[in-house]
Amino acid sequence: MDVNGARLRCWSQGEGPPVLLLAPAASRAALWDLHQVPALIRAGYRVVTFDHRGTPPCEGPAGSFRLADLVADAAGLIGALGLGPCRIAGSSLGAMVAQELALVRPDLVVGMALLGTRARTTHFLDQLTVGTAALVRASADDVAPRYAATTGMALLFGRRTLADDDFTRQWLELAMTFPVHGAGPAAQYEAAHFPSRLDRLTAVEVPTLVLAFTEDLLTPPALCREVADAIGGARYVELAGLGHFGFLEQPEVVNEHLVEFFGQLA
């Protein structure tokens, strides 16, 4: 589907009120198909997923892009598919897109669930973003893919998951099969690098659920809590022992919160 000059791949599954799922940076929408899409379909929703611009083989304008471009893509997709207003859930970069969308186009959002989010950065996260983008942009011949995939796991999952040999073996195989590489994924990381938005988020009025994970290094609970505190009436839930991809580590718990929250929306 052509949206704002980018050709985005999108998928629609199930029947009922629409839910739009927004993926993390440098992640394919298929990540949601493992657990969240089936759970939401069982709960009676139509679930729409799509790959952000820059995700191979999506086509789009050359060069970098900003968070605002990804927000415009989400708004354009909602309009093109006639989804609005709809329920939205996003993780990491997807959560940042969702909260900006709720700020600039509240008419498109019934309510949003933010899984691991932030509205500002820290020096550590600044440097990690710059370094990760440079690594992803580098020639594949200049990167040790196994090391990159393995160290990436340490940023995505909690200690208990990293001690599960079957899980880490399968994830590493997947990461090696589909390595994160190229200008598009790098630009997605860079889009999550922005000045503080906390003051602006006080204007968000849509119902909001913020899910934080205690062992998340990329969007730590303190930063998630700031977002929840900035958005009037937002519900904050902190799940113990999980990392940045807690929705893959304990999907049943995360899905229960999503279904309950979405079910309370008009």
C-alpha positions, 0 to 999 in steps of 0.5 A: 500500500502506498502511504506518504510516498512509501510502499508499506506492507500491511496485513489484516486478520480477524473480524470486529473493531480494529486494532492497529499494532505498531512494531519496534524499530528494525522489527518486522510486523510478523513479530506480533503474529507469534502471540498478540495477533491470535489473542486479539483475534480470539477476543473479537478484534480485527488486527492490522499490522504493517512494516514501518518504512525502511523495513526491507523490502518496503520501498520508500524515499531515499535517505533518513526520516523522522518520528513524524514521518512514521506517525504520518504513515500510521495516520495515512494507513488508518485513513486508507483502510478506514480503521479510524478511530481505532485501538492501538498498541505499540512497542518501543518505537511503535509506542512512541509513534502511537503516543505522538499519533494520539497527540496530533490526530486524537480523532484516529485513536480510541485508546492506546497501549504503550509497551515499553516507551519513553518521551525523552532519552538519557546519555546512555540511550543516546549513545546506544542509538547512535552506535546501533544505527552505525552498526546497522548501516555498516557493510555486512562484511564489517560486522560479526553477525553472531556477536551482533545478534547475541549482544542484541538479545541481552538488550531485548530480554530479561535474565530468566529468558536469557538463561533458557537455552532453547529460547536463546538458541531459537532466537539466535537462529532467527536473528542470524537468518534475518539480520538487521542491516541497511539504511532503512532499519538504521533510520528507524533507530535514529527516528527514536532519537528526539528531544524530550516530549514530556511537556507535549504529552500532557495534552494527550487525552485518549485513554492510555495503558503503559506497560513497563518491564522491570529488566528493560534496558532500552525503555526502563520503567522510570522512563515509562512511568514518566510517560504515564504520569504526563498523560492524564488518567493513564494506567501504569502497569509494571511487570517483573522479570521481563526485558524490552520484549516482555510481550514475547517472554510472558505473552499470556500476561501481556495479552491479558492486560491488552484485552482487558484494557481494549475491552473497557474502551467505548 
